C-alpha cells in the first residue's frame, strides 16, 4: 500500500485496467522475492507453480485495489 504509482492507477482506472497493469505484476513479484527469506515456502509455491502464482496475484490485486480506493475516501 506504499506504492504511489499503483495508488494513482487504482484511483484513476477501472479494476480491470488496474489488474492488467505491468507495474502491479512487477511490484507483486518483487515483493514475493524480497520476502523469500522470511516466507520461503510461500515464495517457492508462488514462484514455481503457475496456478498458485495466478491465484496469489489475483488476491493481491484485489486487496491492493480495494486498499488504495479506501485510502482515498
N, C-alpha and C positions, 0 to 999 in steps of 0.2 A: 504494500500500500504506500510505499515511499517512492514510487516511480512517477515523476511528474509528467513524463511523456504519455505513459499509459493512462494516468488520471485524465489528462486532456482528451485522449482518444475516447475514453469511456463517457465523458461528459458531452462530447460533440458528435458521437456516432451511434448508430444502432448497435444492438447486441451482436447481430450477425457481422457487421463491419468490425467490431471490436474483436470478435472471435477469430476473424481472418487476419488479424494484424501480425505481420512478421516480427515486430518488436515484442509482442506479447509472447510468442513462441520462444524467441531468444531469451527473454527475461525469465520465463519459467524453467527452461532447460539450464540456464546459467545458475539459477537458484538451487536447482537439484544438484548440480555438480559441486557447488560451494558447500552444500550440506552433506556431501558424501561421507566425510569422516564421522559426522555426528549420527547420521541415519543411513549407514551403508546398505542395510538390507532394502529399505525403500528405494534408495537411489539405484541399486542394482536391478531391482524389478522394473522400475520406470525406464531405465536406460536400455535394458536388454529385451524387454517384451513389448512389441509394438501395440498390442491390445491394452496392456496395463498403462503404457505411456499415453495412449489416446484417452483412456478413461480419466487418468490423473490430470491431464492437461485440460479436459473439459471441466472437471471440478474446480480447478484453479481459475480458469477463465470465468466461470460463473461467480465464484467468490470475489475475484478482483473487480469484475464489472459492477456487482451489487455494492461492494465496499466503496468504490470510487464514487458511485452515484449517491450513496448515503452521506458521504462526506460533504457533498455539495449542498445538501439540504440544510 
